[in-house]
């Protein structure tokens, strides 16, 4: 492995100004939300943007994204205006120091999920965790699930030791899924004896490609409960309410979509009476697949655009 220190640049002045040079009894919490992996409803993206846009933020470390990104598979957007290029959505991976509503400092690792050198990046992040005495690392994102938007948002919690997730219901047994940088980071931190926790929000299949703010609110509320931070989640409440109203409007205008939602509601309610089952899906529930749900809702939205 190449030297992990060569992949990250630390702003020592920013570190001194935010984290200080002494050793606090309890180190800061570190949150992380990386773009590029599954994030249904853009739950992690919306939540991370809210934190950076709402709270006091100082960049303390920047990763060399040019070594980490496959630009041909993840092409950033550029803006062309009439006869010239006017903007470039420059990719980044950075660690920021933020302060919550009460002035408590915490860290946020955010930006693009690396395509390359995962182990090197993880080793570098672990080095920062140990240098700054991070007490708990928490990640969050959304996944598509067979649940209706008319019921409370559920989640899957996972952590590096049992005590971190004892207040959460497990909906799954043993499964094998494609890896992600965030999952590997949690795994490696656990191997090194660090506490790490993750929240996966269950987003309705038919809203997976939308900006579904209620899922971001639920993610931040879970983080607040786990860390004691005040992340001003209430400021997203209006956007979440607007998103819910828009979904309700679109659903009310299609009998087919209403039937899908009704089937999911019945399934959800049956499962709510059987907590403790290893799967979110109830027995013998003849509902559409994720692909069928997505295709139906996309078709409905296209019809709305043409009217």
Buried (B, 14 or more C-beta within 10 A) or exposed (E): EEEBEEBBEBBEEBBEEBBEEEEEEEBBBBBBBBBBBBBBBBBBBBBBBBBEEBBEBBEBBBBBBEBBBEEEEEEEEEEEEEEEEEEEEEBEBBBBBBBBBEEBBBBBBBBBBBBEBBEBBBBBBBBBBEEBEBBBBBBBBBBBBBBBBBBEBBBBBBBBEEEBBEEBEEBEEEEEEEEBBBBBBBBBBBEBEBBBBBBBBBBBBBBBBBBBBBBBBBBBBBBBEBBEBBBBBEEBEEBBEEBBEEBEEBBEEBEEBEEBBBBBBBBBEBBEEEEEBEEBBBEEBEBBEBEEBBEBBEEBBEEEEEE
